[in-house]
Amino acid sequence: MLLGQPVDRVPLYHFMFGFCARNVGYPIANIYKDPEKSFMAQLWTFEQYDIDGGPDFGYASYGGWEFGADIEFPSSEWEQAPSHGSFAVQSEEDLSKLTLPDVKRAGMLPLALEFSNLQDKFGKPISIVLGGGFTIAGNICPVEKLCRWMIKRPELAHQLLRLATDHILEVVQYWADTFGAARVIPNIWEPLASNDIISPQQFELFVLPYLKQSSQKILGMGVKHIYYHICGEQNLNLPYWAQVPMGDPGIVSFGHQVDLTGAIKYFGDRCIIVGNIDPTVIHNGTPRQVYELCRQCIEQAKYAPRGYMLMSGCEVPPMSPPYNVYMMKKAINDFGWYG
């Protein structure tokens, strides 16, 4: 699909981390603390469910630990991923002291590099999972403070976004230098840019310029494809997202709040479309409900011009019933074949 060649069926793509740990009997924290166990748990689970693509290593709170704060690893079945223990920036004074971290030592990046070495060893796609600039900024300082700064002290918001964006570029450059730019697919998640948090006007002013600049520079490194997860309620942001270069093709996935028909309208001519089964239905719904949602998504997006991959709209909850996960593959077997 990345090469623009025909495929025989809709691929089943993955957005599952803690579920993989539980599936093979590991604590959820191993997905984030132990690169080898994380990689193998995903690899074995993907084999079991016939999932396409390779394992990834990342977490939604990326940026806090990397810029010097603390995170808390999940320690119970009700915790899905690392969460904030503290924030690096709580005040303007904290921001004035903030500097770019060393990408070879900061936070989770040494673990991510171990994981990418396993991707390399096993011949899987090499990825580096990062937040988008706005999401990283909202993980360095509390997102409510970032939002207040956008209104009352926009110069501080821009200062934080500049640091976050420069960090993204340094990390991707490090991966490109280590593994070869053409082999690296940056995975950039941008959940905090949701319209549940900011307006489309704020997106245009505070998010879009940094997205465009970082994407242009990443592609200028020789990276061929950027994968953006446009998480949550972002329908009003889509016209702005459509201005962001993502490669040839780019890859975009969406939360369940975004209709796939609209996604194809904005991105279908230049991006592979991915998504977007509601994770709460995978977790709490019946197998028939999961199957029906998958059928609807496949029929909506199967013939997207650059291709379509079925996936959950965000991470599959770790406690999801295994049979519900299987129903995604069953729906592809029943409705996803071409020709």
C-alpha positions in Angstrom: 0.0 0.0 0.0 2.9 2.4 0.8 4.3 1.6 -2.6 1.1 2.4 -4.3 0.6 -1.2 -5.4 -2.8 -3.1 -5.3 -3.6 -5.1 -2.2 -5.9 -8.1 -2.0 -7.9 -7.0 1.1 -8.2 -4.1 3.6 -5.3 -4.4 6.1 -6.1 -4.7 9.8 -3.9 -2.1 11.5 -3.1 -1.9 15.1 -3.5 0.6 18.0 -3.1 -1.7 21.0 -0.5 -1.7 23.7 -1.8 -2.8 27.1 -4.1 -5.3 25.5 -1.0 -7.1 24.0 0.6 -7.3 27.5 -2.5 -8.8 29.0 -2.9 -11.1 26.1 0.5 -12.8 26.8 0.4 -12.6 30.6 2.6 -9.5 31.2 1.8 -6.5 33.4 0.7 -3.6 31.3 3.7 -1.6 32.5 6.0 -3.9 30.6 4.7 -2.4 27.4 6.3 0.9 28.4 9.2 -0.2 30.7 10.7 -3.2 28.9 11.3 -2.8 25.2 11.9 -6.5 24.5 8.8 -7.7 26.3 6.8 -4.9 24.7 8.0 -5.9 21.3 7.4 -9.6 21.7 3.9 -9.1 23.3 2.9 -7.1 20.3 4.5 -9.4 17.8 2.8 -12.5 19.3 -0.6 -10.7 19.5 -0.4 -9.5 16.0 0.4 -13.1 14.9 -2.6 -14.4 16.8 -5.1 -11.9 15.3 -3.4 -11.7 11.9 -2.8 -8.0 12.3 -0.8 -6.1 9.7 2.1 -3.8 10.4 4.7 -4.1 13.1 5.0 -3.2 16.8 5.3 0.4 18.0 6.5 2.0 21.2 4.9 5.1 22.6 2.6 6.7 25.1 0.1 9.6 24.9 1.8 11.7 27.7 5.0 11.9 25.8 7.0 15.1 26.5 6.6 15.5 30.2 9.3 12.9 31.3 11.5 13.9 28.3 11.6 17.5 29.5 12.5 16.6 33.0 9.2 15.8 34.9 8.0 12.5 36.4 5.6 10.0 35.0 3.8 7.2 36.7 3.7 3.8 35.1 0.4 1.8 35.1 0.1 -0.5 38.1 -3.4 -1.8 38.0 -5.9 -3.1 35.5 -7.7 0.2 35.5 -4.6 2.1 34.3 -3.9 2.0 30.6 -0.7 3.9 30.1 1.9 6.1 31.8 0.4 9.3 33.3 1.8 12.6 34.6 3.4 12.4 38.0 4.4 16.1 37.7 4.9 18.8 35.1 8.2 20.4 34.1 6.6 23.8 33.7 4.2 25.3 36.2 5.1 28.9 35.9 6.6 31.5 33.5 9.8 31.2 35.5 9.9 27.5 34.9 9.5 28.1 31.2 12.3 30.6 31.1 14.7 27.9 32.4 13.5 25.2 30.1 16.0 23.9 27.5 15.9 21.1 24.9 16.7 17.7 26.3 19.4 15.4 25.0 17.6 13.0 22.7 20.0 10.2 23.5 19.1 10.2 27.2 15.8 12.0 27.7 12.9 10.2 29.3 11.6 7.2 27.3 13.8 7.8 24.3 16.6 5.3 25.3 13.9 2.7 25.7 12.4 3.7 22.3 15.8 3.3 20.7 16.1 -0.2 22.1 12.7 -0.9 20.7 13.6 0.4 17.2 16.7 -1.8 17.3 14.4 -4.7 17.7 12.2 -3.5 14.8 15.4 -3.4 12.8 16.5 -6.9 13.9 13.1 -8.4 13.1 12.7 -6.6 9.8 9.7 -4.6 10.9 8.9 -0.9 10.0 11.0 1.4 12.1 8.9 4.0 13.9 9.3 6.6 16.5 6.1 7.7 18.3 5.9 11.3 19.5 3.2 13.8 20.4 2.5 16.6 18.1 3.9 20.0 19.1 0.7 21.1 20.8 0.3 17.8 22.7 4.0 17.8 23.8 3.5 21.4 25.0 0.4 20.3 27.0 2.4 17.5 28.6 5.3 19.8 29.5 2.9 22.1 31.4 -0.7 21.5 32.4 -2.9 21.9 29.3 -5.2 24.3 31.1 -2.2 26.6 31.7 -1.2 26.3 28.1 -4.8 27.3 27.1 -4.8 30.3 29.4 -1.4 31.4 28.0 -2.8 31.2 24.5 -5.4 33.8 25.5 -3.5 35.9 28.0 0.2 35.4 27.2 0.4 34.1 23.6 4.1 34.7 23.5 4.6 32.1 26.2 2.5 29.6 24.4 4.5 30.1 21.3 7.8 29.8 23.2 6.6 26.4 24.5 5.4 25.3 21.1 8.7 26.3 19.6 10.6 24.1 22.1 8.3 21.2 21.5 8.6 21.4 17.8 12.4 21.7 17.8 12.4 18.6 20.1 10.3 16.6 17.5 12.8 17.6 14.8 15.8 16.6 16.9 14.3 13.2 17.7 13.3 12.4 14.1 16.8 13.5 12.9 18.4 11.2 15.4 16.3 8.2 14.2 17.0 9.1 10.6 20.7 9.3 11.2 20.6 5.9 13.1 18.4 3.8 10.8 18.3 5.8 7.5 15.6 8.4 6.9 13.8 6.4 4.2 13.2 3.5 6.7 11.8 5.7 9.5 8.0 6.4 9.8 7.4 9.0 12.5 4.2 8.4 14.3 2.8 11.7 15.6 -0.2 11.8 17.9 -2.0 15.1 18.4 -4.9 14.5 20.9 -4.7 17.8 22.8 -5.5 19.7 19.6 -9.1 18.4 19.8 -11.9 20.8 19.5 -13.0 19.7 22.9 -10.0 21.7 24.1 -9.2 24.4 21.6 -11.2 26.2 18.8 -10.4 25.8 15.1 -9.2 29.5 15.2 -6.7 28.6 17.9 -5.7 25.5 15.9 -4.9 27.8 12.9 -2.9 30.2 15.0 -1.1 27.9 17.5 -1.0 24.5 16.0 -1.0 24.6 12.2 2.2 26.7 11.6 4.3 24.3 13.7 2.8 21.3 12.1 3.5 22.6 8.6 7.0 23.6 9.5 8.0 20.3 11.3 6.4 18.2 8.5 8.3 20.0 5.8 11.6 19.7 7.7 11.0 16.0 8.4 10.2 15.2 4.8 13.3 17.3 3.9 15.4 14.8 5.9 14.5 12.1 3.5 11.6 10.6 5.4 9.0 9.3 3.0 5.9 8.9 5.1 4.6 10.6 8.2 1.8 8.9 10.2 -0.5 11.4 12.0 -3.1 10.3 14.5 -5.7 13.0 14.4 -7.2 12.0 17.7 -10.6 13.0 19.2 -13.1 15.6 18.0 -11.2 17.4 15.2 -13.9 17.8 12.5 -13.5 21.6 12.5 -9.7 21.3 12.3 -9.7 19.1 9.2 -9.4 21.9 6.6 -6.3 23.0 8.4 -4.9 19.5 8.8 -5.3 19.2 5.0 -2.6 21.8 4.6 0.0 19.7 6.3 2.4 17.8 4.1 2.6 14.1 5.2 4.6 12.3 2.5 3.7 10.3 -0.6 1.6 8.8 0.6 1.0 10.1 4.1 -0.9 8.1 6.7 -3.7 9.6 8.8 -5.9 7.9 11.4 -8.8 9.4 13.2 -10.9 9.1 16.3 -14.4 7.7 16.0 -15.7 11.3 16.1 -14.5 11.9 12.5 -16.6 10.5 9.7 -14.5 8.5 7.3 -16.3 10.0 4.3 -15.2 13.4 5.4 -11.7 12.1 6.0 -11.4 10.9 2.5 -12.7 14.2 1.2 -9.8 16.0 2.8 -7.0 13.5 2.7 -7.9 10.6 0.4 -6.0 11.8 -2.7 -2.6 11.9 -0.8 -2.9 9.8 2.3 -3.8 6.3 3.4 -6.9 6.5 5.6 -6.9 4.6 8.9 -9.6 4.0 11.4 -11.8 4.4 13.3 -13.8 1.9 15.4 -14.9 3.4 18.8 -12.7 1.9 21.5 -15.5 2.0 24.0 -17.5 -0.3 21.8 -14.6 -2.7 21.5 -14.4 -2.6 25.3 -18.0 -2.6 26.4 -20.0 -3.5 23.3 -21.2 -6.9 22.0 -19.3 -8.8 19.3 -22.2 -8.0 16.9 -21.9 -4.2 17.6 -18.1 -4.3 16.9 -18.7 -6.3 13.8 -21.3 -3.9 12.5 -19.2 -0.8 13.1 -16.3 -2.5 11.3 -18.6 -3.3 8.3 -19.7 0.3 8.2 -16.2 1.6 8.2 -15.0 -0.8 5.6 -17.9 0.0 3.3 -17.3 3.8 3.8 -13.6 3.8 3.2 -12.6 0.6 1.3 -12.1 2.4 -2.0 -10.2 5.4 -0.7 -7.9 6.5 -3.5 -4.6 5.9 -1.7 -5.9 3.0 0.4 -7.7 2.2 3.7 -6.7 0.3 6.8 -9.2 -0.7 9.5 -8.2 0.2 13.0 -9.6 1.3 16.4 -10.1 5.0 16.6 -7.7 5.2 19.6 -6.0 2.6 21.7 -7.9 -0.7 22.3 -8.5 -0.8 26.0 -6.4 -3.4 27.8 -9.5 -5.1 29.3 -11.3 -5.5 26.0 -12.9 -8.9 25.4 -10.5 -10.9 23.1 -13.5 -12.0 20.9 -14.4 -8.4 20.2 -10.9 -7.8 18.9 -11.2 -10.9 16.7 -14.4 -9.4 15.2 -12.4 -6.7 13.5 -10.6 -9.4 11.6 -13.8 -11.3 10.9 -15.4 -8.2 9.4 -12.4 -7.8 7.1 -12.7 -11.5 6.1 -16.4 -10.9 5.3 -16.3 -7.5 3.7 -12.7 -6.4 3.1 -11.6 -8.3 0.0 -11.0 -6.6 -3.3 -11.8 -8.1 -6.7 
